[in-house]
Amino acid sequence: MKYTSRLPLLLLIASILSGFSNSYAQSKLISLNEQWKFSKDQTSAEKPSSGLNWQNLSIPHTWNAEDVIDDTPGYYRGTGWYKRKLKLDVSLKNKEVFLVFYGVNQEAEVYVNGKSAGKHIGGYTGFTVPVSRLLNHQDDEIQVRVTNQFNEDIAPLTADFTFFGGIYRNVDLLITEPVHFARNDHGSNPGIYMTTPEVSEGKARVQVKSLIENASAAAEKVQVQNELIDQQGLVIATAFTDLVIPAGQTITAVQEFKNISSPHLWSPENPYLYRIISKIITRKTNRTLDQVSSPLGFRWFRFDAEKGFFLNGQPLKLIGASRHQDYMGMGNAVPDVLQLRDVELLKKMGGNFLRVAHYPQDPQILEACDRLGILASVEIPVVNTITESAAFTQNCKQMQQEMIRQNFNHPSVVIWAYMNEILLRPKFADDKIRQAVYFKHIVELAQTLDSLTRKEDPSRYTMIANHGAFDSYHKIGLTKIPMIVGWNLYSGWYSGNIADFGQFLDRHHQELADKPMLVTEYGADADPRIRSFSPVRFDKSLEYAIRFNQVYLNDIIKRPFVSGAMVWNLADFNSETREETMPHINNKGLLTLGREPKDSYFLYQAYLLHKPFLKIASAAWKNRTGIAGSARLFATQPVQVMTNMKTAELFLNGKSLGMKEAVDHVCVWQVPFVNGLNKLRAAAENSTDELETDFKLQPFNLTDGLVPFDEVNILMGAKRFYINETTHQIWMPDQPYRKGGWGYIGGEAYKGTNNRMSYGSDKNILDTDQDPVYQTQQVGIKQFRFDVPDGEYELCLHFAELTGGAAKESLAYNLDNNHQKEEVKQRIFSVYINGETFLENLNLAADYGYTTAVKKKTRVTVSGGKGISLDFKAINGIPVLNALQLRKIY
């Protein structure tokens, strides 16, 4: 091997020209995303069943984009077939042809002209299939059999996310010369692995290991050349080695760049990337047979159990988010531009870390992290539980190797992980002796994967992410195996109190003083349609999520031994088994499933951004409602402003409401909203933000005419507002009856059968997509009154039987669930309006079914100053009312 650290000028120019030209490179990568046909097929045969109904489509594709969001439990987990024609020129007969798949969930077999070309197990890593020997170069046909059916030998077995089926990432056609960089080393494309054994501000060293394959029938003399190129296109160094590649063999070439002086260091503030241009040149004609470009970032890092994370010798608190890959209306078949936007939104938030969870994701995600300066961890989907079989272990090892080798060259990656909350719901709970054996097998698998990872890549750290059962993980030894312990902590959400979070961090520091730690998950659901002025745990309000994240961020930032934390999650994601206010969606994201920012996203910008930041928190709450004060023409409600400045000023319709000091990056004003359009403007130093809010003022007294009444939408048994984004209707909390106004008489708010629900139900309400309207109710209500003036009104009552129905398995994450068996009682009642029968012998469960939306509308004529009185008369059991609406017609 020969090496030069600086090139003469003429050689430098020639090298730059060849490095930027593709005319010499014989490998071609061509998209195969178009012109596919697809059909579901329940069989597992080697060819599609006859009579299938084929549909035309493009890749990426999943067959679960729709059935995971309907009200029918479960989703299709079976077999699907994809096929397309492939027309290749006969001149390619002497080339090597591959099909490159970047993600197929979860088992795939590829056929070419009816013959099997290759198989792959695992839905989240790529694989490359050589097909040259099966092509006839006329009318070739590719067929791919895919299944996402449950297989006890393939992770993940269970998880709080959906296992979408299909070819959901891009597909490429790769054409190379017979001599080329190996494309099938555990899916690595290509087989080039770069390390930086030595990096400092003064100098660096690079090692490049290349796998070169000769698929021809004769030995080939080649030169393997690597060029290190900076961002200006200058060749910093070059290395070349002459080799003889025997026929039909793959050999390894190792080259080094030594003494790279004063390297530009890669960091979140300055993600400087070099490139390594790798070439294979035939010695016969000096022609380039293959050429590949790889990113290279010079950085060094370490995790310290006492002082946290250091990058390039400087302390750096890692704060960011985890990411799932699905998107609203698309499942996991997401186009490139939207995937890249996720990383851009994380950077815009001020985050510097991405936990790629709970599986390897599209290669473009880490490419974006490299480019934008986002550090990352990547993990395989061993989630919740394992299977104690040799096949399961082997598949996990394969996934780990594929993950590492396919993502080896990304400077953004600093951690490889391999388990998540593996003791969350352990098997054999009723047989402690058998459970001990199960735990032993978990530990053995963890040790196997950890040892494999350290051997594959000694330069990075290993990690397991555990849920908050400290004693369980520590007792069986899982806290000792990885280099870093990650904790998924939800104190104040799924379990305990919010103050327990900081205490847990301190306990780790005391009992695992030599073990670096990350908070790998924390978060609270925030349904963007729900607001509250008295937020409580599990009300799904944005206000509770804001306070939750303030506490957690404060505790994380002030403890130097906490290396970093990843909020769960960057964006909402699909979880088909979830119910709650937005069924089938986990709402803990800082962004919605369609990537609209929530108030919590603005909070993180206030905490993390270094440039001045100011944002009115309720930017999406553009329609409000509230009751005017007594003899007043306004309703006072709080408005939050997120900022990283010390103070801010708020203006309403041009009038200052005063200066406020930011407490935990939030300023709060009590704003007197008037009926109609309200213009808010926040100002701090040279920053401003504006918001126009359309306010529907409700009269304090329905008859005095000070504020006219036209309509109201009321949630019974609730302390939260609900925004119907489709109709733009605002639902407000109920209140006890007050003379001259409206309200209920008698009863109490419904409380579910588990401790985590502060009120209401978390069940999926059928026949509606407005679940929060029906998930709270007043139980035992006797009367509801509206002291409205005479006129014609439309009245609508909403009911749902919340107790009973099919037993629902509680989410494993509800750690203090204490679910009680529901006591189903007969409930029959009648409803009268101003003494006249409206609903007689109403039996919600028998007449409509459990957890089913029932809507009853009528017109009411009010005369004689009587207003509207609703009376609920029990016949058997006690009456309920979930919500009601009143609208004045004239």
N, C-alpha and C positions, 0 to 999 in steps of 0.2 A: 504494500500500500504506500502511495505517495501522498504528501500533504503539503499545502502551502497556505500560510495565513494571510498573505496579501498577494494580489495578482498584478503583473505588469499591465500597463494601460491597454495595450492592444488586446491582450488575452481577456482582460476585464470586460471590454466592450463586446467582444465576441461571445463571452459567456452570458452577458446580460441579454443579448439578442436571442441566443438559443434558449435561455431560461424563460423568456416571455413568449416564445413562438410555439404554437401547437403543431406546426407543420411537420416537425420531426418526430413527434410522438405518435406512435401507432395505435395506442389504446383509445377506444371511443366509448363514451358512456351516453346512452340514448334513452330517453324516457319511454316507458311502455304503459303509461297511465290510461291511454285512451283505447276505445274500441273493444272493451271487454263485454262479455255476456255473463249473467249470473242467474243461478237458481238454487233455492233451498232443496235439499234432498236428504231425507232421514236415513238413507242407507249408508253403509260404510264400505261400499264396493270399490273396486279399482277403476270403475268407470261410472259416469252418471247414469241414473236410471232412465229408462226410455219414457217419453211423454212428458218430460219436464217443461215447465213454463219459463222460458229464458227471457230475461229483460236486459236491455242494453244499458250500460253504465260506464262510468270512468272510475278509476282508482284515484284516491283512497275511497274505500267503501266499507260500511258496516251494515249488517242486516238488523241491528238492534237500535237504530237511531230513534225509532218511534215506539216500539213495544216496551221500552223501559220507563216511559213516562205516562202510560195509560193506567187506568184503575184496576186492570186485571193483574193479580199477583203473578210474579215470575216473568221471564222473558225467554225468547228462543235460544236454547243452548243445544245446538245440534250441528248438522253438517250442511255445508254449502259448497257449490261448485262454481268455479270461474273458468272461463275459456276465452281464447282469442286466437286469431290467425297471425302467423308471423311469416313475412315474405322477406327472405334474405337473398342477396345477390350470390351467384355461384362463385364469385371471386373470393368469398369468405370461407370457402371450403378448407383453405390452409390456415385459417385463423382459429383461435380459441374463443368460444362464445359461452357467456355465462348469463344466467338470470339472477339479478340482485334484488332481494326482498328486504325491506327495512323494518317490517313489522307485520306479522300475520298471527292472529289469535285464534286458538293457541297451538293446535297441531296442524301441520301442513304436509302434503305430499304433492310433488310437482311431476307432471307427466308431459312428455313430448312425443307427439304422434302415437299416443296410447301406451308408451312405455315409461316406467318409473325412472325419473332422473335424480330424485333425492327427496329426503324427508327432513323435517325439522320439528323439534319439540320446544315449546316456550313461546309466549305471545309477545315478548317485549324486546327481544334482541333480533338483529338482522341475520340473514344467512345468504350464501351465494351458491348457486347450483350450476355446475358445468353441464352444458347440453350439446357440445359440438358433435359427439359421437352419435347422437340420436336425430340430428337434422338431416333432411333430404334436400333442403335448399330449393324447394318448390312451394308447396302449400303446407307448410308446417303448422301444427296446431299445438298450443300450450293449454294444458288443463291443470287446475290447482284444486285439490280437495282440501277443504278447511273445516275444522270442527272446534267449537268452543265448549263442547260438552264437558261435564265434570269428569275429572280423572284424578283419582286419589294419589297418583304418583307424580303429579305435576302441580307445582306452586303457581299461583295462590289457590288455596283450598277454600278459604272464606275471607272476606274483607269488606270494609265499608266503602266499596266502590264497585262499579259494574264491570263485568268481564265481557265487554263488547266483542262480538265475533266478526271475522272478515279479514280481507286484505286491506288494512286500514292505514297503511303508510305507502309511500311511493314504491314503484317497481321500475327497475332499469334493465336495459340490455347492455352488457359489457362485452366489447370485442377487443381482443389483444392478439399480439404475436405469440407464437408458440413459446418463446422465451419472454417471461414477464415477471413482475413482482407478484408473489403468491396472493391469490384472492380468496383463499378458503381456509385460512388459519383461524378457526373458531369464528368465522364470519368477518374477520378483520379485512377491510378493503381499503388499501392494500396491506400486505404484511410488512409494514415498516414501523419500527418502534424506536422512539427517541427519548433519551434521558439526559439530564443535566447533572452529572455527578458532582460538579463543583460550580458554585455561583457565588459571587460577591459583587460589591460595587466596582471592584477593580478588575476582575477577570472572571471568565467562565470557561467551562469545558462541556462539550456536547458529544454524546455517543449515539450513533445511528446503527441500529441492527436491521438488516434487510433480508427478507426471505425471497430467493429468486428461484422460479420454477422453470424447468425445461420440459415442455410437453411434446417436443419433437422426437424423432427416431434417431437423431444424431447428436453427439456432443457439440457444444457451442462455446467458442471463445468470446468472452464479453468483458467490457469494462463497466464496473458499477461506480457511478459518479454522484456525489452529493455536493450541493452548493448552499451555503448559508447566505441569505439575502436580506437586507434590511428594508425598512419601509420606503426608502427612497429608491429602491431597486438596485442598490450597490451590492456587489458580491463581496462579502466580508471574508469568506474563506471557502476553500474547495478541497475535497478529498476524493481520491479515485483508487480503485483496486481492480487488477486484472484477474479474471477467474476463468476456469473451464467448468461449464455446467454439464454434467453427464446426462445422457438421454434419459428422459422419464424420471428425473430426480429433482428434489428441491434442496438447495444448500443455503447456508446463512453467511452473510458478509457483515462484518462489524468494522465501522470506521469512526474516527474521532476528529473533532475540531478542538485543538488545544490552545490555551492562552488567548482566548477571545478577550481583548482588552476593553475595559470600560463599557460593558454591555448596557444597553437600555433595559431597565428592569420593568417587568410586568406587574401592574397593581390595579386596584379598582379606580384610582385617580388617573392613572396613565397606563391603559392596557396595551402596551407596546408589543406588537407581534412581528417577529421575524418569519421568514419562510425557509424551509428546507426543500430544495428542488432535487428530487432523486431521479436518476436516469440509468437505464441499461443500454449500453452502446455495443453493437456488434463490432468485433475487431476486423471482420472481413471487409466491410464497406464503410465503417464508421457511421452507420445509420443508427438513429435512436429507436430502440425497440419498444421501450416503455418509459413513461415519465409521470411522476406524481409530485404534487405540491402539498406540503404539510405545514401547519402553523407551529411556531415555536415561541414560547415565552420564557424569559429568564426570570426566575423568582426562587426564593427559598422560604421555608415556613416551618413553624413548629407549634405544637400545642403544649401548654404548660399547665399542670394541675393547680398551681398557685396563682399564676399571673395571666392565664388566658392564652389567646392566640397571638402569634407574631408572624408578620409577613415582611420579608426583606429586613429583618432585624428590628422592626418597629411594631409596637402593640397595636392590634386592630380588633375592635369588637365586631364580631360577625352578627349582623342582623339582617334577616331577609324573610323568605317564605318558602313553603313547600309548594309543589305544583302537581296537579293532575292534568291529563292531556285532553279531556273531552271539552266540548263547546256546545252552546245552546243550539238545538235542532240538528246537530251533526254527529252526536255521539263522539267517538274517538277518531273519526275520519275527517281530520281537520286540515285545511290547506296550509301550505307553508307560511304564507304571509301572516296568518293569524297566530300560528305557533311562535313565530319570531316576535310578534307584537307582545306576547306574554313576557318575554325577557326584557323587552324595551319598557314595558309598564313597571316591572320590578326595579329597573334602573331609575326610571323617572320617579319612583317612590322614594328613592334614596337607599334602597337595599343593596347590600354587597355580597349576598349569599343566596344560593338556590339549592334547596334540598330536592333533588329529582326523585320524587316519591310516587308510588312505592315500587317502582320498576324503571328500568332504563327506558328513555324516551327517544323521540326522533333525533337523529344525529345533529340536526340543525339547532337544537336547543343548546347543546354544549358549544357548538360553533359560535352562537350568539353570545354565550357567556365569555368565551375567549375574547371576542371582539369588543364587548362592552365593559369588561372588567368585573364580572360576577364570579366569585368563588363558588364551588359546587361540591356536593356529595351525590353519589349515585348508589342505588341499592337494587338487589334482586327481590322478587315478591314473595319472600317467605314470611307470611303474615298470619298472625293469630294462632296457627296450629301447624303441625307437621304430620306426615305419615311415616311410620316406623318401617320403612322398606328400603332395600338396597336401591331400587329404581328411583325412589324419591330423592335419596341422597345423591345418586349419580346425576339426576336431572338438575339438582341444585348446583352441583359442582360445574356442570356444563354451563348453566346460566351465568355463574360467577366468572368463569373463564371468558365466555363470550362478552360479557359486560366490560371486563377489564381490557381485553385485547382490542375490542372495537372502539374504545374510548381512551386508549392509552396516551395518545399524543396531545390531549387537551390540557393546556396549562391551568385552566380554571379548576380542574378536578384536584381536590386535596384529600378526599375521603372515599373509600369503598366500604359499603355497608351490606349486610346480608340477613338481618332479621328485624322484624318490627312487631312489638307487643306480643311476643310469642307465648306469654303466660296469661294473656288476657282472659281467655276462657279455656283453661286446661282440661284435657280429657280425663276420664276416670275419676271424677270428683267423689264418687261414692265408694271408691276402692283405693285407699291410700297406698297400699303396697304396690298395686299395679301402676298407680300414678307416679310413684317414685321411679319405676322402671322407665316410664314415659319421659320424665324429667331427665333421666340419665341419657336417653337417646337424643333429647334436645341439645344437651350439653355436648355430646359427642359430635353432633352435626355442626354446632357452632364452632367447635375446635377445628373440625375438618375444614370448614370454609375459611376460618381465620388463617390457618396455616397455609392453605392454598393461596389466599390473597397475598400474604406476606412474601410467599415465594414468587408469585407472578409479578408483584410490584413492590419491592422493598422501600420505594421512595415515598409512598403515601401511607396514610393512617387507615386503620380498620375501625368499624363502629357497629354496635347493636343499638337499636332504639327500643327502649322499654317503656311500658306504661308505669303509672305511679306507685306500683306495689313494690316498694324498695326491698322489704324483707324477703319477698318471694324470689326475686332475681338474685339477690345477694346470697341467700341461703343455698341455692343450687349451684352457684359459682359463675353465673353468666356475667356478673360485673367484673370478673377477673380476666376474661378471655380477650375481649377487644382492646385496642389501644385507647379508644374513646368510648365513654358511656353516654348514650343519648337518652334523655327522659322526655316522654310525652305526658305533659302535666295539664290537668284541667280542673284544678281546685277552684271552686266557685262556679263550676259549670256542671260537670258530671258528678262531682263528689266534693264533699267538704266545703270549706269557706275560702274566699278569695285570699284571705290572709295566710292560708296554709302554704301558698306557693313559695314565698320567701323562706319559710321554715324548712321546706323540703330541700331547697338549694343549699341551705346551711348544713343540713344533715348529711348530704352527699359530701360536702367539703370536709366535714368532721370525720366521717367513717370511711371515706374513700379518698383520703388526702393525697394519694399519689396518682389518682386517675383523672385525667382531663374530662370535662363534661360539656355537653351542649344540651340546650333545651330544644329538642327536635320537633316538638309540637306543643302548641297551646292555642286556645281560641274559644270563641263563643259564637253561637249561631246569631246571625243578623239578617232577618228577612227584610229586604229593602222596602217592603210595603208596610212595615209595622213601626210605629213610633210610640213613645211613652214619656210622660212627665214624672212618672214614679216607677222607674224601671226596676225589675226584679229578675232573679235568675230564671232562665227558661221562658221569659216572655217573648223572646225572639226580637226584641226591639233593638234598633241601632244604638239607642242611648245606653242600654246595658253593655253592649259590646264595646262602646267607647270607654266606659269606666273600667271594664275588665282589662282592656289592652293598656290603659294608662298604668294600672297597678303592676301588671306583668312587666311592661317596659321599664318602669322605674326600678323594680327589683332586679332585673337583668343588668341594667346599665351600672348600677351602683356596686355590683359585686365583680371585682376583677377576675376571680377564679372561674366565672362563667364565661367560657370562650365565646359563646354566641347563642343565638336563638332564632328559630324559624317559625313564624306564625303559621298556624293551620287555618286557612290555606290561602294561596295567592288569589284564587277565584273559586266560586261555588262549583260543585261538580256533582255528577249523577251518582246516586246510590239507590238502586232500584228497591231495596228492601226498606228504606226509610219512609216514614209517613209525615207527621208533624205539619207545620203550617204550609209548607211548599212540598207536597209529597214527591218522593224520589230524588230530592235534591238535598245535599249537605250544604247548609247556608253559612258556613264559617268563613267563607272567602272574604277578602278585602275588596274583591270585585265580584260582580254578579256572574252568572254562567255565560252571559253575553258580553262580559268584560266592561260593564259600566262601573265606575268607582262608587263605593259606598263611603259614608262618613269616616269609617275606620281607616280607609286608604288615605284620606286627607290627614288623619291623625298621625299616621306614620310619616307622611311627608313633613309634618311639623316637627317631629322628633328627629328625623334623619337628614333632611336636606341642610346643606351649609349655606346656600344662598337664601335671602329673605323669602319667607313663605307666609301667605295669608289666604285663608279660604273660609267662606261662610259654610258651616258644616252641612246644613240641610239644603244643599244645592239641588237635590232631586225632589225635595218636598215643596213643590211649587204651588200646591193647592192645600190650604189648611181650612180648618173650621174650629169654632169655639163659641162659648156662650159669653155674651156681653156682661160686663159688671152691672150691678144694680144702678139704674138710671144713667148708664153710660153707653157711649156709642163705640166702644172698643172692647176687645178681649185681650188680656195680657197672657203671653206665652213666652217661654224661654227660647232664646236663639243662641247657638254655640258658634264660635269662630275659632278655627284652628290656626295657630301661628307659632313660629320659632322666635318671635320677637317678644320683648318683655311686656309691652302694653299694646292695646289697639283701641280704636274708637269706632262706634257704630252709629250710623245715621239712618233714620226712618223718614222717608219722604222729604229728605233734605234737612231734617232737624236732628241735631246731635243728641244721642242718648247717653253720652259721657264716655270717659275712658275707663277701661278695665284692665287689671293686671292678669296676665296669663297664669293659670294654675295648671301645672302638668300640660302645658302647651294649649290650653283651652281657655278662652274668655267667654263669659256668659252674661247676657243681658235679658231682662224682662221687658219684652217688646209689646207695646199697646197696638195691636193690629186693628185696623179699621176695616169696615166692609168694603170689598172690592180690591183694587190693585194697591199693593204696598211695595215700595221700592226701598230695599236695604242696600247700604253701602258700608263696607268695613274699610278702615284705613289704618295703616301703621307705617311710620317713616315714609318711604316712597312707594309703598305697595298698597294696592286697593283691590277690592273684589265686590261685585254687585250681584244682587238677586232680586227678581221680581216675584212676589208671592200673591196669588189670588186668594183672598180670605173670604170665607163664607161665614158671616157673623150671625150667630143664632141669638134670638131675643131672650133676655132674662125673664121678661114677662110677655107671654104670648098674646096678651089682649090690649096692652097699653099703646100699641102702634109706634113705639119709639124705634124699634127695629122690626121691620115686617118679617113675618114668617112665610116661607114657601116650601121648605122641605128639610127633613132631618133623617139621618141613618144612624141607628143606635145598636151597639154591641152589648148584649146582656152578660153580666158576670165578668166584665172585662175592665182592665185599667189601661188599655192601649187603644191607639188609633190604628185604623187599617185603611190603606189607600188602594182602591180598585183602579189599577193602571189602565184598564180598558175603557171603563165608563167615566173615569175621573171623579168618581164618587168617593167622599171621605166619610168613613164610619167612625163614630166617636164613642167613648165609654158611656155606660149608663149612669144613672144617679138616682138616689131616693127621691120620691115625689116631693115637690115643693109647690105650694099653692101659687097659681099664676104661671107655672112652668109645666114641666113634664117629669115623669119618673115612675119608678116601680114602688109597689107596696107589698111587703112580705117576701119571704124567701131568702136565699143566700146563694153566693156564687158556687158553681159546680167545681168540685175538686176531684182530680183524677185519683187513680189507685196506686200511685207511686210517689215517693217523697220528693223527687226532683221537680215535679210540676207544681208551681206556685198557685196556679189556677188553670182551669180549662182542661182540655184533652189534647193529646198529641196524635190522635188517630186520623187516618186518611178518611175524609168525608167524600162519599161517592156522589156522582151526578153533579159535581160542581168543580170549578177550578178556583173558587173563592173560599177555600177551607177555613180561614180565620173567622169568617162570618158565622160559622156553625160550630166552632171548637170551644166556645164559651157559652154559658147559659145561666139563667137564674132558676134555681131549683126550689120548688115550693112557692112560686110566685102566686100572689092572690089577685093583684090588680095592677094595671098600668094605666096612667091618666095623661092626657094631653089637654091642657086648658086652652084650647085654640078657639078663636072667634068663629062665629057662624060662617058656613060656607060648604063647599063640596071638596072632599078629600079622597085621595087614594091611600089605602092602608095595606101594608104587606107584612105578614108575619113569617118568620123563618124558624124552623124546628129541625132538630136532628136528635135521635136517641143515641146518647154517648156511652151508655152503660150496656154491656152485653155484646153479642156477636161472636164471631170466630176468635178463639184465643190467639193473641199475637205474641210471638217471641220477642222479649225485650231486647233492645240493642245491647250488645256486649259492653259497649262503652259507658252505659249508665251504671256507674260503679256503686252507687248507693241506691239502686233502683228500689229495693225493698217492695217489689210489686206484690200487691195483695190481690187475692182472688176476687174478681168482681161479683158482687151479689146482685143478681138480676131479679128485679121485682116487676110485677105487673104495673103498668102505668096507663090508665085510661082517664081522660079528662075532657071537659067541654069548655069552649070559649064563647063568651057573650060580648057583643058590642052594644053599649048603651042599652043593655037589658035584652037585646034581641040575640037569638042563637046564631052564631056564625059557624062554629065547628062543634059537632056533637059527637060524643063518645070517640074522641080522637085517640087512636092507639098507634103510636109512631112505629114501634117495632113490628107489630103484626101487619099494619097497613102498608108500610113502606120499606121496612127492613132497618137493621142497625146501621149506625153511622152513615145515613143517607140524607142528603139535603131535601128538605120539604119546604115548599114555598106556597103560601096561601095569600091571595090578593083579593081585595074587595074595595068598593066605594062606600063612603060614609057621608051622609048628609047631616051637618051639625046645625041645630037651630035652638032658639030659646036660651042661648048662652050656656048650654050644658057641656060643651066640649066633647071629648071622646073618652069613654071609660071602657077599658077592657077588663072583663072579669074571668078568672080561671077557676073552674069548679071541679074538684077532684071527685072521680067516681070510684077509682081503684088506684091506690098509689098517690103520688103527688105530681102536680103539673110542672111543666118546664116551658121556658121560652128562650130561644137562642139569640134572636135579633129581630128588629122591626124597623120599618120605614114608614114615614108619613110624608105625603106630598100634597100641597094645596093645589086644586085644579082651578077653582075660581071662588 
